[in-house]
């Protein structure tokens, strides 16, 4: 019998909103808290994998994986961090939309691929590429929680509304949407105003946001989660608080 496992998707149809940094830091915080975590890097650019020290991409044919000819679990790699593993990104992932669209049950493709990981993990976090095609629909169906990073701007809030509309239109199931403000620059009045008075679309957001911060950019220099190279930084504290707020819901 499979153990209970949660699946979180870090998703937004827009790029450049801090998805990958959030995925890596939340995965690390979860592992530090004692959970056995799999970070599935669904982005062909494989940035999340690279941040965690994974330099090689597995040779994977998505078509063969979906046909059951290649076990996806063989591609999982351990990281140097206890209880944290990575399913690395792959250039072949750029074909996800076409392959999923051709599947017999497109919405259930990722849900069925994720399910066997419950044997070894209590939490799967998916770092998702931007977009709103067949892959996005499968992600939203597979995830128990969709964590949506939102930059404090009207355009980013509009993207959040589109995510909610897509979930409703496609009837993806009991997915819980959890937005949070990301890349907040409190030097800007618009950002400050939206942080102080969030719009109704952010009513179910945790009372935690993530700043636009140099330490987050430096993840690319150190190739580590923020807490490891800047443990006393505001960014490290924010990711820790964000994980705790989401995990206790």
Secondary structure, DSSP 8 states (H G I E B T S, - for coil): -----EEEEE--SSSSSSHHHHHHHHHHHHHHTT--EEEEE-STT-HHHHHTT--------HHHHHTTSS-GGGGEEE-SSTTEEEE---GGGGGHHHHHHHSTTGGGHHHHHHHGGGGT-SEEEEE--S--SHHHHHHHHH-SEEEEEE-SSHHHHHHHHHHHHHHHHHT--S-EEEEEE-SB-TTSHHHHHHHHS--GGGTTS-S---B--HHHHTHHHHTS-HHHH-TTSHHHHHHHHHHHHHHT-
